[in-house]
Amino acid sequence: MRCFRCVNEIVELPSNDPARVSEHYVYSPAFVVEVLPGGPGGASGECRATVLCWSCMHEVRPDMWLSEEGWDADKPGVPFSQLPIYDHDTDNADEPSTYRDIEVKPRE
C-alpha cells in the first residue's frame, strides 16, 4: 500500500505485531483522513478518504479532516477527484487496508 500524498510505500503490520504494540499504545503506520469537498461551509458533496503515512500525517497535521483545496494544492499521488468515497456507515472506513486497491500515481 502507498501513501496517497507522498506515494511512499507503507509497510502494514498486523495490529498484534510486537513492532506496533507497546505497553500503552498501538502504533499505526498509516492513517485514514476524511477530505471534505470545499471544506466546511463549501460545496456540498460526499466526503472522500485518503490514506496518509506517518510522515505525511505529521507534516499535514489535519485536525479532523482536510479540505479539497488543501489536498489538491499539494499535488498528491491521488487527486481529490480520484479519492474513494468515505462511507460513514461501514465499520472498516477507518482501516487503511480498505483502500489498498486505489491506484497511486507518482507525484508531479
C-alpha positions in Angstrom: 0.0 0.0 0.0 1.2 3.5 -0.8 0.6 6.9 0.9 -2.0 8.8 -1.2 0.0 12.0 -0.7 3.7 11.3 -1.0 3.3 7.9 -2.7 5.9 6.2 -0.5 5.3 2.6 0.4 3.6 1.9 3.7 4.5 -1.3 5.4 1.4 -2.7 7.0 1.8 -4.7 10.2 -0.9 -6.7 11.9 -2.4 -4.9 14.9 -0.9 -7.5 17.3 2.6 -7.4 15.8 5.1 -6.6 18.6 6.6 -3.8 16.4 3.2 -2.0 16.6 2.3 -2.6 20.2 3.9 -1.0 23.3 2.9 -1.1 26.9 0.4 1.8 26.4 -0.2 2.3 22.6 -0.9 0.5 19.4 1.1 2.4 16.7 -0.3 2.7 13.2 2.0 3.2 10.1 -1.0 4.5 8.1 -3.9 6.8 8.8 -7.3 7.3 7.1 -8.3 11.0 7.0 -11.5 12.5 5.5 -11.2 15.0 2.8 -14.2 17.4 2.5 -15.3 18.8 -0.8 -14.9 22.6 -0.5 -14.1 22.4 3.2 -16.6 23.4 5.9 -19.3 25.5 4.5 -18.1 24.8 1.0 -19.7 23.0 -1.9 -21.8 20.0 -0.9 -20.7 16.6 -1.9 -19.5 13.3 -0.4 -16.5 13.1 1.9 -13.5 11.3 0.4 -11.0 9.1 2.1 -7.2 9.4 1.9 -4.5 7.2 3.4 -1.5 9.0 4.9 1.8 7.6 6.0 3.2 8.6 9.4 5.4 11.3 7.9 2.6 12.9 5.9 0.2 12.8 8.8 2.6 14.8 10.9 3.5 17.2 8.0 -0.1 17.9 7.0 -1.3 17.9 10.6 -5.0 17.5 10.0 -7.4 18.3 12.8 -10.3 16.1 11.9 -10.3 16.4 8.1 -8.6 18.1 5.2 -10.2 20.4 2.6 -10.4 19.5 -1.1 -8.4 22.6 -2.0 -5.8 21.9 0.6 -5.4 18.4 -0.6 -5.1 19.1 -4.3 -2.8 22.1 -3.7 -0.1 19.7 -2.6 -0.3 17.7 -5.9 -0.8 14.4 -4.2 -0.4 10.9 -5.7 -4.2 10.6 -5.7 -6.1 13.8 -6.6 -9.4 14.6 -4.9 -11.4 13.6 -7.9 -10.0 10.0 -7.7 -10.2 9.6 -3.9 -12.6 6.9 -2.8 -15.9 7.9 -1.1 -15.6 7.7 2.7 -18.6 5.6 3.7 -19.5 6.6 7.3 -21.9 3.6 7.6 -19.2 0.9 7.3 -17.2 -0.5 10.1 -13.9 -0.5 8.2 -14.0 3.0 6.8 -11.1 4.0 9.1 -8.9 1.0 8.1 -6.2 1.8 5.6 -6.4 -1.7 4.1 -10.0 -0.8 2.9 -8.4 1.4 0.3 -5.5 -0.8 -0.8 -6.8 -1.2 -4.4 -6.7 2.6 -5.2 -4.2 3.4 -7.9 -1.5 5.8 -6.6 0.5 7.6 -9.3 3.9 9.3 -8.8 3.7 13.0 -7.8 4.2 15.6 -10.5 
